[in-house]
Amino acid sequence: MRRRSRESFIAAGLSVLFTVVIVVVFFLDAKVNTAPPVTVTYVDSWSENRTDAEIKADQVKDQAAREERAAKRQEQFKEIANSFGIE
C-alpha cells in the first residue's frame, strides 16, 4: 500500500464511488412508477324487483351505446389511415 501513488488511490476511490452510485440509482429506479394506477369502478344499482323486460331493455340500450362507441373509434382510425394514405 505504501508504494502506491496518490493517483491510484483516487482512481480506486472514484471507481468504487461510481459503482455505488450506479447500484443505488438502480435500486431507486426500481421503485418509481411500479405501482398499478388507481382505477375507479362505477357500480349501477337497480331495484330488486326489476322485470325481465326492463333488464332486456337496459341490455339493448347498453349494446347500442357500445356499438356507437366502436363506430366512432373506427371512424377515428379511418381518418388516421386516410391521413397516411392507407386504405
C-alpha positions in Angstrom: 0.0 0.0 0.0 2.8 2.4 0.7 4.3 2.0 -2.7 1.1 3.1 -4.5 0.8 6.6 -5.7 -1.8 9.0 -4.6 -3.4 8.9 -8.1 -4.1 5.2 -7.7 -6.0 5.7 -4.5 -8.0 8.5 -6.1 -8.8 6.3 -9.1 -9.8 3.4 -6.8 -12.0 5.6 -4.7 -13.7 7.1 -7.7 -14.4 3.7 -9.2 -15.9 2.4 -6.0 -18.0 5.6 -5.7 -19.3 5.4 -9.3 -20.2 1.7 -8.8 -22.1 2.5 -5.6 -23.9 5.4 -7.2 -25.0 3.2 -10.2 -26.2 0.5 -7.8 -28.2 3.0 -5.7 -29.7 4.5 -8.8 -30.9 1.1 -10.0 -32.5 0.4 -6.6 -34.2 3.8 -6.5 -35.4 3.5 -10.1 -37.0 0.1 -9.4 -39.4 1.8 -7.0 -40.5 4.5 -9.4 -43.8 4.0 -11.3 -44.2 0.4 -10.4 -47.5 0.6 -8.6 -50.6 0.0 -10.7 -52.6 3.1 -11.4 -55.7 3.8 -9.3 -58.8 2.6 -11.0 -62.3 3.8 -10.4 -65.2 1.3 -10.7 -68.7 2.6 -11.2 -71.5 0.3 -10.0 -75.1 0.7 -11.1 -77.7 0.0 -8.5 -81.1 -1.4 -9.6 -84.2 -2.1 -7.7 -84.6 -5.7 -6.7 -88.0 -6.1 -8.3 -87.0 -5.3 -11.9 -88.8 -7.2 -14.6 -87.1 -9.2 -17.3 -88.3 -6.8 -19.9 -86.6 -3.9 -18.1 -83.4 -5.9 -17.9 -83.5 -6.7 -21.6 -84.3 -3.0 -22.4 -81.2 -1.9 -20.4 -79.1 -4.5 -22.2 -80.3 -3.4 -25.6 -79.6 0.3 -24.7 -76.1 -0.6 -23.4 -75.3 -2.7 -26.5 -76.3 0.3 -28.7 -74.0 2.6 -26.7 -71.1 0.1 -27.1 -71.7 -0.2 -30.9 -71.9 3.6 -31.2 -68.5 4.0 -29.4 -67.0 1.3 -31.6 -68.2 3.0 -34.7 -66.8 6.4 -33.6 -63.5 4.7 -32.8 -63.5 3.0 -36.2 -64.1 6.4 -37.9 -61.1 7.8 -36.0 -58.9 5.0 -37.2 -60.1 5.5 -40.8 -59.3 9.2 -40.6 -55.8 8.4 -39.3 -55.3 5.8 -42.1 -56.5 8.3 -44.7 -54.1 10.9 -43.4 -51.3 8.4 -44.1 -52.6 7.4 -47.4 -53.6 3.9 -46.2 -56.9 2.4 -47.4 
